[in-house]
Amino acid sequence: MELTKYELARILGARALQLSLGAPPLIKIKDEKMSFIQVAEQELDKKVMPLTVVH
């Protein structure tokens, strides 16, 4: 299933907020200067993000 740009923005934003509030990242962070959005994008790409979309 392909996510719409609105679903993608909502999911990445929600996960980035969780990370900014102290949630542990589910991937190994390679660069200490990665933003929360970049971490969320990589989690989504690797399919380890703990969020789902229900249609």
C-alpha positions as CSV (number, residue, x, y, z in Angstrom):
1,M,0.0,0.0,0.0
2,E,1.3,3.4,-1.0
3,L,1.0,6.2,1.6
4,T,-0.4,9.6,0.4
5,K,1.7,12.6,1.1
6,Y,-0.7,13.6,3.9
7,E,-0.4,10.2,5.6
8,L,3.4,10.3,5.2
9,A,3.6,13.8,6.7
10,R,1.4,12.8,9.6
11,I,3.3,9.6,10.4
12,L,6.7,11.2,10.2
13,G,5.6,14.1,12.3
14,A,4.1,11.9,14.9
15,R,7.2,9.7,15.2
16,A,9.6,12.7,15.2
17,L,7.6,14.2,18.1
18,Q,7.9,10.9,20.0
19,L,11.7,10.9,19.4
20,S,12.0,14.6,20.5
21,L,10.2,13.7,23.7
22,G,12.7,11.0,24.5
23,A,11.5,7.8,22.8
24,P,14.3,5.5,21.9
25,P,15.2,5.3,18.1
26,L,14.5,1.9,16.6
27,I,17.5,2.1,14.2
28,K,21.2,2.6,14.7
29,I,22.0,6.3,14.3
30,K,25.0,6.8,12.1
31,D,25.4,10.6,12.3
32,E,24.8,12.4,15.6
33,K,23.6,15.4,13.6
34,M,20.6,13.6,12.2
35,S,17.3,15.4,12.8
36,F,14.3,13.6,14.3
37,I,12.6,13.7,10.9
38,Q,15.5,12.0,9.3
39,V,15.5,9.3,12.0
40,A,11.7,8.8,11.5
41,E,12.2,8.6,7.7
42,Q,14.9,5.9,8.1
43,E,12.7,3.9,10.5
44,L,9.8,4.0,8.0
45,D,12.2,2.9,5.1
46,K,13.4,0.0,7.2
47,K,9.8,-0.9,8.3
48,V,10.5,-0.8,12.0
49,M,8.3,2.2,12.8
50,P,5.7,1.3,15.5
51,L,2.9,3.2,13.7
52,T,0.3,2.0,11.2
53,V,-2.3,3.6,9.0
54,V,-5.8,2.1,9.0
55,H,-8.0,2.9,6.1
